[in-house]
């Protein structure tokens, strides 16, 4: 936190972070042609978590769902999230984000021309109906971020400034009035009527992760290096309130020694998890990939073999995750049960027993595919408390004047535990708050 001083630059809105939330905030704020907006990005070379995600957008009640015969609504979407997160205290935020999610998806498709389809082949634990919307061709979050930033480049009154890490906020009499940034090695002060903190969380900070999330152990880190919790450090002196700081977006589908991830749809298409001591230790369909991480951590060697067949492979092969796995040589092809047993160190009979389907599940049929998976952490889910307009709240529940937050800076939707994460929650929160904050800023004049 810095004190007021002479200004090097003055704008109407300064957005800290050029990821999904920051870019969406700027795009929506730019509806007002009289607003001058600056987006300060730490480093596009290092990337953002949205860019390395699957790019799946969770929304209930879209025209894409209706066209596919899927009956859904924002209210049903919110109920599903809260049933998994058990976080009724945050229900007002969940409902606010689910309410705007269909508008975000349809605006991306209709106004920005982004190629979206409903992922009928993307079942997930905790979703009562298919509601993940993915890009046609399944190229992932990198495609989404490139599309959003290209749209931002067409806005004449928006400046996207790369390699411009923000190092603090500037406060005058309790009001946030700007930020301090570093450009080309020189510090600069940027004055703004509204400051929006849209940076990633703190999963790349070993110190913050060990302080707030000691129970996750020492997982593989699959996020970006820029998630260092900078905004958390700036907000603490302002008296901002934080919640659910122990929750993370984790993954129990990280391929050992590769760092890629197998598709979360595999476990809903018959895939089986077998521990190194030959046990089928869980009902694979009963867990999302975040909660699966905690289960994997408890297994011998903190790993297990995931085994699936050609039918399952056909449903996921053309996704970004599986293309990455195949390119990395992360998947073994095995002709029969005996070959699987050879990898697992089991007899053919023991292997057949481990692969036997649970009740009402289809049996796997040779040939098989196998990948050794472990647990990882992708992003944090704890963060600052905001209201339904994205305004940062202090310890008394009052808005900090001049300050908004979204993306990884804000408390997410997983609840107090990583087990409460629902697929698509990350982009729901990031794009949803960007939409809400940007619209509010555009309507402020």
DOFIMI-873174 format. One line per field, with one value per residue (C-alpha): y, x negated, z negated; residue number from 1; residue in one letter. Coordinates in nm, 2 decimals. Each point is the difference from the previous one (the first is absolute). Layout:
<recs>
py	(Y ...) $
px	(X ...) $
pz	(Z ...) $
num	(NUM ...) $
residu	(A ...) $
</recs>
This chain:
<recs>
py	(0.00 0.34 0.35 0.27 0.17 0.16 -0.20 -0.12 -0.12 0.08 -0.23 -0.06 -0.38 -0.19 -0.38 -0.20 -0.33 -0.09 -0.34 -0.10 0.23 0.30 -0.02 -0.05 0.29 0.22 -0.12 0.07 0.33 0.11 0.01 0.35 0.18 0.28 -0.23 -0.04 -0.34 -0.14 -0.37 -0.06 -0.36 -0.15 -0.22 -0.16 -0.21 -0.17 -0.03 -0.01 -0.28 0.05 -0.05 -0.34 -0.12 -0.21 0.32 -0.16 0.25 -0.12 0.16 -0.11 0.10 0.09 -0.02 -0.26 -0.23 0.07 -0.09 -0.33 -0.08 0.07 0.14 0.23 0.34 0.23 -0.10 -0.37 0.08 0.18 -0.28 -0.25 0.21 0.06 -0.37 -0.08 0.30 0.01 0.37 0.17 0.31 0.06 -0.08 0.36 0.00 -0.34 0.11 0.33 -0.17 -0.28 0.27 0.17 -0.32 -0.06 0.36 -0.04 -0.32 0.14 0.34 -0.18 -0.20 0.27 0.32 -0.12 -0.29 -0.25 -0.36 -0.16 -0.32 -0.18 -0.28 -0.29 -0.23 0.18 -0.16 0.12 -0.10 0.24 0.11 -0.11 0.08 0.07 0.37 0.04 0.20 -0.06 0.14 -0.20 -0.21 0.00 0.21 0.12 0.32 0.13 0.04 0.18 0.24 0.08 0.07 0.23 0.19 0.05 0.15 0.23 0.11 0.14 0.24 0.34 0.13 -0.31 -0.05 -0.35 0.04 -0.31 -0.06 0.26 -0.17 0.20 0.02 0.18 0.20 0.37 0.11 0.35 0.05 -0.36 0.02 -0.21 0.26 -0.19 -0.24 -0.01 -0.20 -0.08 0.05 -0.04 0.00 0.33 0.05 0.19 0.12 -0.05 0.20 -0.14 0.05 -0.38 -0.26 -0.36 -0.28 -0.29 -0.19 -0.37 -0.16 -0.11 -0.36 0.09 0.14 -0.27 0.22 0.09 -0.35 -0.16 0.26 -0.04 -0.35 -0.23 -0.30 -0.04 -0.13 0.05 -0.03 0.05 0.36 0.04 0.37 0.30 0.16 0.34 -0.12 0.14 0.15 0.36 0.14 -0.20 0.19 0.34 -0.06 -0.11 0.35 0.14 -0.21 -0.21 -0.33 -0.34 -0.33 -0.37 0.05 -0.38 -0.09 -0.06 -0.13 -0.33 -0.28 -0.38 -0.05 0.13 -0.25 -0.10 0.14 0.17 0.28 -0.04 -0.09 -0.27 0.10 0.02 -0.17 -0.33 -0.10 0.04 -0.23 -0.30 0.09 -0.18 0.11 -0.27 0.07 -0.12 -0.28 -0.12 0.14 0.17 0.26 0.23 0.05 0.21 0.16 0.12 0.26 0.31 0.04 0.24 -0.22 -0.30 0.17 -0.06 -0.36 -0.05 0.16 -0.28 -0.28 -0.18 0.22 0.27 -0.15 -0.25 -0.15 0.12 -0.26 0.04 -0.15 0.10 0.10 0.24 0.13 0.08 0.24 0.21 -0.05 0.34 0.21 0.22 -0.19 -0.34 0.14 0.14 -0.34 -0.19 0.24 -0.04 -0.37 -0.02 -0.28 -0.37 -0.23 -0.35 -0.28 -0.21 -0.06 -0.19 0.30 0.24 -0.25 0.01 0.38 -0.02 -0.30 -0.21 -0.34 -0.01 -0.10 0.28 0.25 -0.12 0.04 0.36 0.09 -0.15 0.26 0.14 -0.07 0.15 0.10 -0.14 -0.24 0.11 -0.19 -0.07 0.16 0.24 0.34 0.08 0.31 0.04 0.30 0.20 0.31 0.36 0.35 0.24 0.31 0.12 0.06 0.21 0.38 0.33 0.06 0.21 0.10 -0.10 0.30 -0.11 0.28 -0.10 -0.01 0.09 -0.17 0.19 -0.11 0.34 0.06 0.13 0.31 -0.02 -0.37 -0.30 -0.36 -0.32 -0.30 -0.18 0.30 -0.07 -0.29 -0.27 -0.24 -0.32 0.08 -0.07 -0.31 -0.09 -0.29 0.25 0.12 -0.05 -0.02 0.34 0.20 0.18 0.16 0.05 0.22 0.17 0.08 0.05 0.26 0.17 0.03 0.13 0.25 0.12 0.06 0.19 0.22 0.07 0.10 0.22 0.31) $
px	(0.00 -0.14 0.08 0.12 -0.26 -0.04 0.17 -0.18 0.32 0.37 0.29 0.36 -0.05 -0.31 0.02 -0.27 -0.04 0.06 0.15 0.36 0.15 -0.22 0.06 0.38 0.02 -0.17 0.21 0.32 -0.12 -0.09 0.37 -0.03 -0.20 -0.09 -0.18 -0.38 -0.11 -0.34 -0.07 -0.33 -0.13 -0.29 -0.11 0.18 -0.31 0.06 0.37 0.31 0.20 0.28 -0.23 -0.13 0.35 0.23 0.19 0.33 0.27 0.27 0.34 0.36 0.28 -0.17 0.14 -0.26 0.15 0.35 -0.09 -0.15 0.31 -0.17 0.23 -0.20 0.01 -0.23 0.19 -0.06 -0.37 -0.03 0.17 -0.25 -0.29 0.12 0.09 -0.37 -0.16 0.23 -0.06 0.33 -0.17 -0.13 0.33 0.07 -0.32 0.07 0.34 -0.13 -0.26 0.23 0.26 -0.24 -0.17 0.24 -0.04 -0.38 0.01 0.25 -0.18 -0.33 0.16 0.23 -0.19 -0.36 0.04 -0.16 0.08 0.18 0.20 0.16 -0.22 0.25 -0.31 -0.13 0.17 -0.13 0.06 0.25 0.17 0.36 0.00 -0.27 -0.09 -0.36 -0.03 -0.32 -0.16 0.07 -0.31 -0.09 -0.32 0.03 -0.04 -0.29 0.24 0.26 -0.26 -0.14 0.35 0.08 -0.32 0.05 0.34 -0.16 -0.27 0.29 0.11 -0.16 0.04 -0.15 -0.37 -0.14 -0.34 -0.21 -0.31 0.15 0.02 0.19 -0.19 0.26 0.32 0.01 0.23 0.11 0.22 0.13 0.08 -0.19 -0.10 -0.25 -0.29 -0.37 -0.15 -0.34 -0.06 -0.35 -0.15 0.16 0.27 0.31 0.31 0.33 0.30 0.35 0.36 0.04 -0.27 0.09 -0.22 0.03 -0.32 -0.04 -0.01 -0.30 -0.06 -0.35 -0.10 -0.15 0.02 0.37 0.10 -0.17 0.16 0.35 0.02 -0.23 0.23 -0.07 -0.35 -0.26 0.20 -0.11 0.06 0.18 0.08 -0.19 -0.30 0.17 0.25 -0.20 0.28 -0.10 0.36 0.03 -0.30 0.14 0.34 -0.10 -0.11 0.33 0.19 0.16 0.17 -0.11 0.18 -0.05 -0.38 -0.06 0.20 -0.18 0.08 -0.18 -0.03 -0.03 -0.06 -0.36 -0.21 -0.31 -0.33 0.18 0.20 0.29 0.35 0.23 0.35 0.25 0.26 -0.19 0.13 0.36 -0.08 -0.11 -0.36 -0.13 -0.25 -0.23 -0.25 -0.36 0.10 0.27 0.31 0.30 0.03 0.28 0.32 -0.15 0.33 0.07 -0.28 -0.09 -0.36 -0.07 0.12 -0.17 -0.33 0.04 0.09 -0.32 -0.21 0.11 -0.11 -0.34 -0.25 0.27 0.08 0.22 0.05 0.29 0.12 0.25 0.09 0.05 0.37 -0.10 -0.30 0.22 0.21 -0.31 -0.27 0.06 -0.02 -0.29 -0.09 -0.02 -0.19 -0.25 -0.02 -0.05 -0.27 -0.18 0.00 0.20 0.23 -0.09 0.19 0.05 0.16 0.17 0.06 -0.33 -0.19 0.17 -0.08 -0.37 -0.01 0.18 -0.19 0.32 0.11 0.25 0.27 -0.08 0.00 0.34 0.13 -0.13 0.15 0.34 0.27 0.20 0.38 0.17 -0.33 -0.12 -0.30 -0.32 -0.10 -0.35 -0.22 -0.07 -0.17 -0.18 -0.15 -0.15 0.16 -0.07 0.14 -0.08 0.12 0.10 0.13 0.12 0.36 -0.02 0.00 0.14 0.36 0.20 0.36 0.22 -0.13 -0.36 -0.09 -0.26 0.14 -0.18 0.03 0.33 0.15 -0.03 -0.14 -0.36 0.05 -0.14 -0.08 0.14 -0.13 0.06 -0.17 -0.25 -0.01 0.36 0.12 0.11 0.30 -0.15 0.10 -0.24 -0.15 -0.16 0.25 0.27 -0.13 0.23 -0.14 0.01 0.02 -0.33 0.11 0.35 -0.14 -0.26 0.22 0.31 -0.16 -0.17 0.35 0.16 -0.28 -0.05 0.37 0.02 -0.29 0.15 0.33 -0.16 0.00) $
pz	(0.00 0.10 -0.09 0.26 0.21 0.34 0.28 0.31 0.17 -0.07 0.13 -0.10 -0.08 -0.06 0.00 -0.16 0.19 0.36 -0.05 0.06 -0.27 0.08 0.38 -0.05 -0.24 0.26 0.29 -0.19 -0.15 0.36 0.09 -0.13 0.27 -0.25 -0.24 0.04 -0.12 -0.07 -0.05 -0.17 0.06 -0.19 0.29 0.29 0.05 -0.33 0.08 -0.21 -0.16 0.25 0.29 -0.13 -0.10 0.21 0.08 -0.10 -0.10 -0.24 0.05 -0.06 0.23 0.32 0.35 0.08 -0.27 0.11 0.36 -0.13 -0.21 -0.33 -0.26 -0.23 -0.17 -0.20 -0.31 0.06 0.07 -0.33 -0.19 0.14 -0.09 -0.36 -0.04 0.06 -0.18 -0.31 -0.01 -0.05 -0.14 0.36 0.17 0.10 0.20 0.15 0.11 0.14 0.21 0.12 0.10 0.24 0.13 0.29 0.11 0.00 0.21 0.26 0.02 0.07 0.28 0.15 -0.05 0.00 0.24 -0.23 0.12 -0.29 -0.04 -0.29 -0.12 -0.01 -0.02 -0.31 -0.30 -0.34 -0.36 -0.17 0.33 0.03 0.38 0.26 -0.04 0.10 0.32 0.19 0.32 0.31 0.06 -0.37 0.03 -0.36 -0.20 0.21 0.29 -0.22 -0.14 0.35 0.12 -0.29 0.03 0.37 -0.07 -0.26 0.26 0.21 -0.28 0.07 -0.35 -0.18 -0.05 -0.07 -0.15 -0.02 -0.22 -0.24 -0.34 -0.26 -0.33 -0.22 -0.03 -0.08 -0.27 -0.09 -0.31 0.01 0.37 0.25 0.26 0.22 0.02 0.03 0.28 0.15 0.37 0.15 -0.34 -0.09 -0.26 0.11 -0.17 0.17 -0.12 0.05 -0.12 -0.03 -0.07 0.08 -0.14 0.24 -0.06 -0.06 -0.34 -0.21 0.10 0.13 -0.33 -0.22 -0.30 0.04 0.11 -0.30 -0.23 0.12 0.15 -0.21 0.05 0.37 -0.06 0.27 0.33 0.36 0.09 0.33 0.00 0.13 -0.17 -0.03 -0.26 -0.29 -0.21 0.05 -0.05 -0.32 -0.14 0.11 -0.14 -0.35 -0.11 0.13 -0.25 0.27 -0.11 0.14 -0.01 0.10 0.03 -0.04 0.32 0.33 0.34 -0.01 0.25 -0.06 0.37 0.04 0.19 -0.20 0.14 0.28 -0.15 0.25 -0.12 0.13 0.08 -0.29 0.23 -0.01 -0.34 0.13 0.29 -0.19 -0.10 -0.31 -0.26 -0.15 -0.27 0.00 -0.23 0.24 -0.16 0.16 -0.27 0.11 0.20 0.28 0.10 -0.36 0.01 0.19 0.10 -0.28 -0.28 0.17 -0.08 -0.37 0.06 0.21 -0.27 -0.24 0.23 -0.01 0.17 0.05 0.34 0.18 0.34 0.20 0.25 0.28 0.34 0.36 -0.05 -0.28 0.21 0.29 -0.21 -0.12 0.26 0.18 -0.32 -0.08 -0.31 0.18 0.29 -0.24 -0.17 0.32 0.12 -0.33 0.02 -0.32 0.10 0.03 0.25 -0.14 0.20 -0.27 -0.37 -0.04 0.13 -0.24 -0.28 0.11 -0.05 -0.33 -0.13 -0.03 0.12 0.28 -0.24 -0.24 0.28 0.13 -0.35 -0.02 0.34 -0.07 0.05 -0.30 0.01 0.30 0.17 0.32 0.01 0.16 0.31 0.13 0.12 -0.28 -0.07 -0.32 -0.16 -0.35 -0.17 -0.31 -0.17 0.08 -0.07 0.27 -0.16 -0.34 -0.08 -0.32 0.04 -0.09 -0.08 0.24 0.05 0.30 0.19 -0.05 -0.25 -0.26 -0.35 -0.32 -0.34 -0.07 0.33 0.16 0.35 0.02 0.21 0.35 -0.02 0.19 0.02 0.20 0.14 -0.22 -0.24 -0.12 -0.21 0.24 0.01 -0.15 -0.35 -0.30 0.16 0.33 0.02 0.07 0.33 0.30 0.35 0.18 -0.33 0.08 0.32 -0.13 -0.28 0.22 0.30 -0.22 -0.22 0.31 0.15 -0.32 -0.08 0.36 0.05 -0.33 0.10 0.35 -0.16 -0.27 0.23) $
num	(1 2 3 4 5 6 7 8 9 10 11 12 13 14 15 16 17 18 19 20 21 22 23 24 25 26 27 28 29 30 31 32 33 34 35 36 37 38 39 40 41 42 43 44 45 46 47 48 49 50 51 52 53 54 55 56 57 58 59 60 61 62 63 64 65 66 67 68 69 70 71 72 73 74 75 76 77 78 79 80 81 82 83 84 85 86 87 88 89 90 91 92 93 94 95 96 97 98 99 100 101 102 103 104 105 106 107 108 109 110 111 112 113 114 115 116 117 118 119 120 121 122 123 124 125 126 127 128 129 130 131 132 133 134 135 136 137 138 139 140 141 142 143 144 145 146 147 148 149 150 151 152 153 154 155 156 157 158 159 160 161 162 163 164 165 166 167 168 169 170 171 172 173 174 175 176 177 178 179 180 181 182 183 184 185 186 187 188 189 190 191 192 193 194 195 196 197 198 199 200 201 202 203 204 205 206 207 208 209 210 211 212 213 214 215 216 217 218 219 220 221 222 223 224 225 226 227 228 229 230 231 232 233 234 235 236 237 238 239 240 241 242 243 244 245 246 247 248 249 250 251 252 253 254 255 256 257 258 259 260 261 262 263 264 265 266 267 268 269 270 271 272 273 274 275 276 277 278 279 280 281 282 283 284 285 286 287 288 289 290 291 292 293 294 295 296 297 298 299 300 301 302 303 304 305 306 307 308 309 310 311 312 313 314 315 316 317 318 319 320 321 322 323 324 325 326 327 328 329 330 331 332 333 334 335 336 337 338 339 340 341 342 343 344 345 346 347 348 349 350 351 352 353 354 355 356 357 358 359 360 361 362 363 364 365 366 367 368 369 370 371 372 373 374 375 376 377 378 379 380 381 382 383 384 385 386 387 388 389 390 391 392 393 394 395 396 397 398 399 400 401 402 403 404 405 406 407 408 409 410 411 412 413 414 415 416 417 418 419 420 421 422 423 424 425 426 427 428 429 430 431 432 433 434 435 436 437 438 439 440 441 442 443 444 445) $
residu	(X X X X X X X X X X X X X X X X X X X X X X X X X X X X X X X X X X X X X X X X X X X X X X X X X X X X X X X X X X X X X X X X X X X X X X X X X X X X X X X X X X X X X X X X X X X X X X X X X X X X X X X X X X X X X X X X X X X X X X X X X X X X X X X X X X X X X X X X X X X X X X X X X X X X X X X X X X X X X X X X X X X X X X X X X X X X X X X X X X X X X X X X X X X X X X X X X X X X X X X X X X X X X X X X X X X X X X X X X X X X X X X X X X X X X X X X X X X X X X X X X X X X X X X X X X X X X X X X X X X X X X X X X X X X X X X X X X X X X X X X X X X X X X X X X X X X X X X X X X X X X X X X X X X X X X X X X X X X X X X X X X X X X X X X X X X X X X X X X X X X X X X X X X X X X X X X X X X X X X X X X X X X X X X X X X X X X X X X X X X X X X X X X X X X X X X X X X X X X X X X X X X X X X X X X X X X X X X X X X X X X X X X X X X X X X X X X X X X X X X X X X X X X) $
</recs>
